[in-house]
Amino acid sequence: MAAMIKKIGVIGSGQMGNGIAHVAALAGLDVVLNDVSSDRVKSAMATINGNLSRQVAKKIITEDARKQALGRIVSTETMEGLSDCDLVIESAVEKEEIKRKIFHDLCAVLKPEAIVASNTSSISITRLAASTDRPERFIGIHFMNPVPLMELVELIRGIATDDATFDAAKEFVTRLGKQVAVSEDFPAFIVNRILLPMINEAIYTLYEGVGNVEAIDAAMKLGAHHPMGPLELADFIGLDTCLSIMQVLHEGLADSKYRPCPLLVKYVEAGWLGRKTQRGFYDYRGDKPVPTR
Ligand SMILES: NC(=O)c1ccc[n+]([C@@H]2O[C@H](COP(=O)([O-])OP(=O)(O)OC[C@H]3O[C@@H](n4cnc5c(N)ncnc54)[C@H](O)[C@@H]3O)[C@@H](O)[C@H]2O)c1
Protein backbone atom coordinates (compact mmCIF):
# COMPACT_ATOMS: atom_id res chain seq x y z
CA MET A 1 0.00 0.00 0.00
CA ALA A 2 2.85 2.38 0.89
CA ALA A 3 4.36 2.17 -2.59
CA MET A 4 1.06 3.45 -3.90
CA ILE A 5 1.62 7.02 -2.62
CA LYS A 6 2.85 8.90 -5.68
CA LYS A 7 0.65 11.95 -5.69
CA ILE A 8 -0.32 13.96 -2.63
CA GLY A 9 -2.71 16.80 -2.05
CA VAL A 10 -2.17 19.56 0.51
CA ILE A 11 -5.15 21.62 1.69
CA GLY A 12 -4.13 24.98 3.19
CA SER A 13 -1.01 26.55 1.74
CA GLY A 14 0.06 28.64 4.74
CA GLN A 15 3.42 28.25 6.41
CA MET A 16 2.90 24.53 7.14
CA GLY A 17 1.15 23.59 3.90
CA ASN A 18 3.81 25.18 1.72
CA GLY A 19 6.53 23.44 3.76
CA ILE A 20 4.84 20.05 3.31
CA ALA A 21 4.50 20.66 -0.45
CA HIS A 22 8.18 21.69 -0.57
CA VAL A 23 9.58 18.55 1.10
CA ALA A 24 7.21 16.19 -0.73
CA ALA A 25 8.10 17.63 -4.15
CA LEU A 26 11.82 17.44 -3.34
CA ALA A 27 11.31 13.77 -2.44
CA GLY A 28 9.93 13.15 -5.95
CA LEU A 29 6.20 13.13 -5.23
CA ASP A 30 3.64 14.97 -7.34
CA VAL A 31 1.88 17.62 -5.27
CA VAL A 32 -1.45 19.40 -5.69
CA LEU A 33 -1.69 22.48 -3.47
CA ASN A 34 -5.04 23.97 -2.47
CA ASP A 35 -6.22 27.03 -0.56
CA VAL A 36 -9.27 29.27 -0.39
CA SER A 37 -8.02 31.62 -3.09
CA SER A 38 -5.59 31.61 -6.00
CA ASP A 39 -3.73 34.55 -4.40
CA ARG A 40 -2.89 32.43 -1.36
CA VAL A 41 -1.60 29.56 -3.48
CA LYS A 42 0.39 32.00 -5.63
CA SER A 43 2.10 33.46 -2.60
CA ALA A 44 2.76 29.92 -1.29
CA MET A 45 4.43 29.02 -4.60
CA ALA A 46 6.61 32.15 -4.32
CA THR A 47 7.58 31.15 -0.76
CA ILE A 48 8.43 27.60 -1.84
CA ASN A 49 10.55 28.93 -4.70
CA GLY A 50 12.35 31.32 -2.32
CA ASN A 51 13.01 28.55 0.21
CA LEU A 52 14.24 26.14 -2.48
CA SER A 53 16.54 28.86 -3.86
CA ARG A 54 17.95 29.38 -0.37
CA GLN A 55 18.70 25.64 -0.21
CA VAL A 56 20.48 25.90 -3.59
CA ALA A 57 22.53 28.87 -2.34
CA LYS A 58 23.54 26.84 0.72
CA LYS A 59 24.41 23.89 -1.54
CA ILE A 60 21.86 21.65 0.22
CA ILE A 61 20.17 20.89 -3.12
CA THR A 62 21.12 21.43 -6.77
CA GLU A 63 19.56 23.94 -9.14
CA ASP A 64 18.24 21.01 -11.13
CA ALA A 65 16.52 19.58 -8.02
CA ARG A 66 14.91 22.99 -7.38
CA LYS A 67 13.51 23.15 -10.91
CA GLN A 68 12.25 19.58 -10.81
CA ALA A 69 10.61 20.06 -7.40
CA LEU A 70 8.82 23.23 -8.55
CA GLY A 71 7.67 21.42 -11.68
CA ARG A 72 6.01 18.74 -9.54
CA ILE A 73 3.72 21.19 -7.71
CA VAL A 74 0.44 22.26 -9.26
CA SER A 75 -2.31 24.31 -7.66
CA THR A 76 -6.06 23.93 -7.49
CA GLU A 77 -8.86 26.01 -6.03
CA THR A 78 -11.32 23.10 -6.00
CA MET A 79 -11.64 19.79 -4.16
CA GLU A 80 -12.11 18.09 -7.55
CA GLY A 81 -8.52 19.02 -8.31
CA LEU A 82 -7.46 16.68 -5.47
CA SER A 83 -9.68 13.75 -6.45
CA ASP A 84 -6.97 11.44 -7.82
CA CYS A 85 -4.42 11.99 -5.03
CA ASP A 86 -3.21 8.91 -3.12
CA LEU A 87 -2.86 10.89 0.11
CA VAL A 88 -4.37 14.27 1.03
CA ILE A 89 -2.96 16.18 4.00
CA GLU A 90 -5.20 18.86 5.46
CA SER A 91 -3.17 21.77 6.86
CA ALA A 92 -5.74 24.58 7.07
CA VAL A 93 -6.32 26.77 10.15
CA GLU A 94 -6.56 25.09 13.58
CA LYS A 95 -10.37 25.27 13.78
CA GLU A 96 -12.29 22.03 14.08
CA GLU A 97 -15.42 23.18 12.24
CA ILE A 98 -13.32 24.36 9.25
CA LYS A 99 -11.43 21.04 9.13
CA ARG A 100 -14.67 19.03 9.37
CA LYS A 101 -16.17 20.98 6.46
CA ILE A 102 -13.01 20.40 4.40
CA PHE A 103 -13.15 16.63 5.04
CA HIS A 104 -16.84 16.53 4.17
CA ASP A 105 -16.25 18.29 0.84
CA LEU A 106 -13.05 16.36 0.09
CA CYS A 107 -14.45 12.88 0.72
CA ALA A 108 -17.33 13.55 -1.67
CA VAL A 109 -14.87 13.65 -4.59
CA LEU A 110 -11.72 11.82 -3.43
CA LYS A 111 -11.07 8.30 -4.76
CA PRO A 112 -12.19 5.79 -2.10
CA GLU A 113 -8.81 4.07 -1.64
CA ALA A 114 -6.97 7.33 -0.87
CA ILE A 115 -5.67 8.11 2.61
CA VAL A 116 -6.74 11.33 4.35
CA ALA A 117 -4.49 12.95 6.97
CA SER A 118 -4.56 16.02 9.16
CA ASN A 119 -1.58 18.14 10.20
CA THR A 120 -3.59 19.38 13.20
CA SER A 121 -1.48 20.47 16.19
CA SER A 122 -3.97 19.39 18.81
CA ILE A 123 -7.43 18.26 17.67
CA SER A 124 -8.61 14.66 18.23
CA ILE A 125 -7.77 12.48 15.23
CA THR A 126 -10.58 10.09 16.19
CA ARG A 127 -13.10 12.94 16.12
CA LEU A 128 -11.82 14.33 12.80
CA ALA A 129 -11.81 10.79 11.33
CA ALA A 130 -15.46 10.42 12.29
CA SER A 131 -16.31 13.34 9.99
CA THR A 132 -14.99 11.39 6.99
CA ASP A 133 -16.30 8.38 5.07
CA ARG A 134 -13.04 6.47 5.79
CA PRO A 135 -12.00 6.54 9.46
CA GLU A 136 -9.83 3.45 8.89
CA ARG A 137 -7.83 5.34 6.26
CA PHE A 138 -7.50 8.54 8.31
CA ILE A 139 -4.41 9.46 10.35
CA GLY A 140 -2.66 12.39 12.03
CA ILE A 141 0.61 13.37 10.31
CA HIS A 142 1.89 16.24 12.41
CA PHE A 143 4.84 18.10 10.87
CA MET A 144 6.99 20.59 12.78
CA ASN A 145 7.69 24.19 11.77
CA PRO A 146 9.66 25.00 9.58
CA VAL A 147 8.96 21.75 7.73
CA PRO A 148 12.09 21.67 5.52
CA LEU A 149 14.35 22.02 8.59
CA MET A 150 12.72 20.07 11.39
CA GLU A 151 13.51 16.36 11.64
CA LEU A 152 10.43 15.16 13.51
CA VAL A 153 6.95 14.16 12.41
CA GLU A 154 4.41 12.82 14.91
CA LEU A 155 2.10 10.06 13.70
CA ILE A 156 -1.22 9.73 15.51
CA ARG A 157 -3.67 6.90 14.96
CA GLY A 158 -7.36 7.45 15.53
CA ILE A 159 -9.30 4.62 17.15
CA ALA A 160 -10.19 3.18 13.73
CA THR A 161 -6.94 3.80 11.80
CA ASP A 162 -5.89 0.49 10.21
CA ASP A 163 -2.36 -0.93 10.09
CA ALA A 164 -2.01 -0.45 6.33
CA THR A 165 -2.71 3.29 6.69
CA PHE A 166 -0.24 3.62 9.55
CA ASP A 167 2.45 1.74 7.57
CA ALA A 168 1.83 3.84 4.45
CA ALA A 169 2.04 7.08 6.47
CA LYS A 170 5.24 5.92 8.15
CA GLU A 171 6.85 5.04 4.84
CA PHE A 172 5.76 8.38 3.35
CA VAL A 173 7.27 10.33 6.25
CA THR A 174 10.48 8.29 6.12
CA ARG A 175 10.72 8.98 2.38
CA LEU A 176 10.71 12.70 3.20
CA GLY A 177 13.78 12.09 5.39
CA LYS A 178 11.93 12.68 8.67
CA GLN A 179 12.03 10.77 11.96
CA VAL A 180 8.76 9.46 13.36
CA ALA A 181 7.49 9.76 16.93
CA VAL A 182 4.27 7.86 17.55
CA SER A 183 1.78 9.60 19.81
CA GLU A 184 -1.50 8.39 21.25
CA ASP A 185 -4.56 10.43 20.32
CA PHE A 186 -4.62 12.84 23.30
CA PRO A 187 -5.11 16.63 23.09
CA ALA A 188 -2.04 18.25 21.48
CA PHE A 189 -0.19 14.88 21.27
CA ILE A 190 3.42 14.88 22.61
CA VAL A 191 5.33 17.96 21.41
CA ASN A 192 2.59 20.55 21.90
CA ARG A 193 1.35 19.01 25.17
CA ILE A 194 4.76 19.93 26.57
CA LEU A 195 5.67 23.00 24.49
CA LEU A 196 2.45 25.04 24.53
CA PRO A 197 1.93 25.15 28.32
CA MET A 198 5.52 26.46 28.53
CA ILE A 199 4.75 29.18 25.97
CA ASN A 200 1.44 30.00 27.72
CA GLU A 201 3.33 30.29 31.04
CA ALA A 202 5.83 32.68 29.39
CA ILE A 203 2.86 34.83 28.31
CA TYR A 204 1.50 34.76 31.90
CA THR A 205 4.96 35.85 33.05
CA LEU A 206 4.66 38.85 30.72
CA TYR A 207 1.02 39.48 31.71
CA GLU A 208 1.85 39.52 35.42
CA GLY A 209 4.83 41.84 34.85
CA VAL A 210 7.43 39.37 36.07
CA GLY A 211 9.58 40.37 33.10
CA ASN A 212 9.28 42.21 29.81
CA VAL A 213 9.37 40.56 26.37
CA GLU A 214 13.13 40.83 25.97
CA ALA A 215 13.90 39.67 29.51
CA ILE A 216 11.65 36.60 29.21
CA ASP A 217 13.13 35.55 25.85
CA ALA A 218 16.71 36.22 26.96
CA ALA A 219 16.10 34.29 30.19
CA MET A 220 15.03 31.14 28.38
CA LYS A 221 17.68 31.42 25.63
CA LEU A 222 20.60 32.08 27.94
CA GLY A 223 19.32 30.40 31.08
CA ALA A 224 17.82 27.25 29.61
CA HIS A 225 19.66 27.10 26.26
CA HIS A 226 16.47 27.26 24.21
CA PRO A 227 17.35 28.24 20.60
CA MET A 228 14.47 30.75 20.54
CA GLY A 229 12.76 32.59 23.37
CA PRO A 230 9.19 31.40 24.10
CA LEU A 231 7.56 34.66 22.96
CA GLU A 232 9.63 34.73 19.76
CA LEU A 233 8.60 31.11 19.23
CA ALA A 234 4.92 31.92 19.85
CA ASP A 235 5.13 34.61 17.13
CA PHE A 236 6.77 32.08 14.82
CA ILE A 237 4.08 29.43 15.39
CA GLY A 238 1.25 31.98 15.05
CA LEU A 239 -0.64 33.30 18.09
CA ASP A 240 -4.00 32.09 16.68
CA THR A 241 -2.59 28.57 16.47
CA CYS A 242 -1.13 28.85 20.00
CA LEU A 243 -4.51 29.95 21.37
CA SER A 244 -6.40 27.19 19.55
CA ILE A 245 -4.02 24.56 20.95
CA MET A 246 -4.41 25.90 24.51
CA GLN A 247 -8.20 25.86 24.08
CA VAL A 248 -8.07 22.22 22.94
CA LEU A 249 -5.87 21.32 25.95
CA HIS A 250 -8.12 23.26 28.35
CA GLU A 251 -11.34 21.73 27.06
CA GLY A 252 -9.97 18.28 26.29
CA LEU A 253 -8.20 17.70 29.60
CA ALA A 254 -10.62 19.80 31.70
CA ASP A 255 -7.80 21.07 33.89
CA SER A 256 -7.47 24.77 34.82
CA LYS A 257 -3.69 24.57 34.48
CA TYR A 258 -4.21 24.84 30.70
CA ARG A 259 -6.23 28.09 30.89
CA PRO A 260 -5.11 30.27 27.96
CA CYS A 261 -3.49 33.49 29.19
CA PRO A 262 -5.90 36.47 28.71
CA LEU A 263 -3.03 38.40 27.12
CA LEU A 264 -2.73 35.73 24.41
CA VAL A 265 -6.48 36.08 23.79
CA LYS A 266 -6.08 39.87 23.53
CA TYR A 267 -3.31 39.65 20.93
CA VAL A 268 -5.38 37.26 18.82
CA GLU A 269 -8.46 39.50 19.13
CA ALA A 270 -6.34 42.41 17.91
CA GLY A 271 -5.31 40.39 14.85
CA TRP A 272 -1.69 40.51 16.05
CA LEU A 273 -0.92 36.91 15.18
CA GLY A 274 2.89 37.04 15.13
CA ARG A 275 5.23 36.95 12.15
CA LYS A 276 2.52 36.11 9.63
CA THR A 277 0.72 39.41 10.31
CA GLN A 278 3.96 41.34 11.02
CA ARG A 279 2.98 41.97 14.63
CA GLY A 280 2.75 39.87 17.77
CA PHE A 281 4.95 40.00 20.86
CA TYR A 282 7.37 41.69 18.47
CA ASP A 283 6.74 44.19 15.67
CA TYR A 284 8.43 42.89 12.48
CA ARG A 285 7.68 45.84 10.21
CA GLY A 286 11.05 47.55 10.63
CA ASP A 287 14.65 46.42 10.07
CA LYS A 288 14.70 44.39 13.25
CA PRO A 289 11.99 43.01 15.54
CA VAL A 290 10.92 45.43 18.30
CA PRO A 291 9.00 44.21 21.39
CA THR A 292 5.39 45.38 21.49
CA ARG A 293 5.35 45.45 25.32
N1 LIG B 1 2.40 26.99 12.87
C1 LIG B 1 2.98 25.92 13.36
O1 LIG B 1 4.05 26.00 13.98
C2 LIG B 1 2.34 24.57 13.16
C3 LIG B 1 3.10 23.42 13.39
C4 LIG B 1 2.52 22.16 13.16
C5 LIG B 1 1.19 22.07 12.74
N2 LIG B 1 0.48 23.23 12.55
C6 LIG B 1 -0.91 23.08 12.10
O2 LIG B 1 -0.93 23.25 10.69
C7 LIG B 1 -2.19 23.83 10.30
C8 LIG B 1 -1.92 25.10 9.49
O3 LIG B 1 -1.17 26.00 10.28
P1 LIG B 1 -0.28 27.17 9.61
O4 LIG B 1 0.67 27.60 10.66
O5 LIG B 1 0.19 26.75 8.27
O6 LIG B 1 -1.41 28.30 9.45
P2 LIG B 1 -1.45 29.53 8.40
O7 LIG B 1 -2.35 30.54 9.02
O8 LIG B 1 -0.08 29.92 7.99
O9 LIG B 1 -2.15 28.87 7.11
C9 LIG B 1 -3.45 28.37 7.11
C10 LIG B 1 -3.93 28.36 5.67
O10 LIG B 1 -5.18 27.66 5.61
C11 LIG B 1 -5.96 28.30 4.66
N3 LIG B 1 -7.36 27.91 4.79
C12 LIG B 1 -8.28 28.35 5.69
N4 LIG B 1 -9.47 27.75 5.46
C13 LIG B 1 -9.29 26.93 4.39
C14 LIG B 1 -10.14 26.07 3.65
N5 LIG B 1 -11.44 25.94 3.98
N6 LIG B 1 -9.64 25.40 2.59
C15 LIG B 1 -8.33 25.52 2.24
N7 LIG B 1 -7.48 26.33 2.91
C16 LIG B 1 -7.95 27.02 3.96
C17 LIG B 1 -5.71 29.79 4.90
O11 LIG B 1 -6.10 30.56 3.79
C18 LIG B 1 -4.20 29.78 5.12
O12 LIG B 1 -3.47 29.98 3.93
C19 LIG B 1 -2.98 24.05 11.59
O13 LIG B 1 -3.83 22.96 11.82
C20 LIG B 1 -1.88 24.12 12.65
O14 LIG B 1 -2.31 23.77 13.93
C21 LIG B 1 1.03 24.46 12.72
The ligand as a Gaussian input file, in Angstrom:
#p B3LYP/6-31G(d) Opt

LIG

0 1
 N        2.400000      26.986000      12.865000
 C        2.983000      25.918000      13.357000
 O        4.052000      26.003000      13.981000
 C        2.340000      24.566000      13.164000
 C        3.101000      23.416000      13.390000
 C        2.518000      22.156000      13.156000
 C        1.190000      22.072000      12.737000
 N        0.483000      23.228000      12.550000
 C       -0.909000      23.081000      12.099000
 O       -0.933000      23.252000      10.689000
 C       -2.190000      23.834000      10.301000
 C       -1.919000      25.104000       9.494000
 O       -1.167000      26.002000      10.277000
 P       -0.282000      27.165000       9.611000
 O        0.672000      27.599000      10.662000
 O        0.191000      26.750000       8.267000
 O       -1.410000      28.304000       9.447000
 P       -1.450000      29.529000       8.405000
 O       -2.349000      30.537000       9.021000
 O       -0.078000      29.916000       7.986000
 O       -2.148000      28.873000       7.112000
 C       -3.451000      28.372000       7.109000
 C       -3.931000      28.364000       5.669000
 O       -5.175000      27.656000       5.614000
 C       -5.958000      28.296000       4.657000
 N       -7.363000      27.909000       4.792000
 C       -8.279000      28.350000       5.694000
 N       -9.469000      27.747000       5.461000
 C       -9.294000      26.929000       4.388000
 C      -10.145000      26.072000       3.646000
 N      -11.440000      25.943000       3.976000
 N       -9.644000      25.396000       2.592000
 C       -8.333000      25.522000       2.244000
 N       -7.483000      26.332000       2.909000
 C       -7.949000      27.024000       3.957000
 C       -5.714000      29.790000       4.897000
 O       -6.105000      30.559000       3.793000
 C       -4.197000      29.779000       5.122000
 O       -3.472000      29.976000       3.932000
 C       -2.982000      24.050000      11.595000
 O       -3.827000      22.957000      11.816000
 C       -1.876000      24.125000      12.646000
 O       -2.309000      23.773000      13.930000
 C        1.033000      24.459000      12.723000

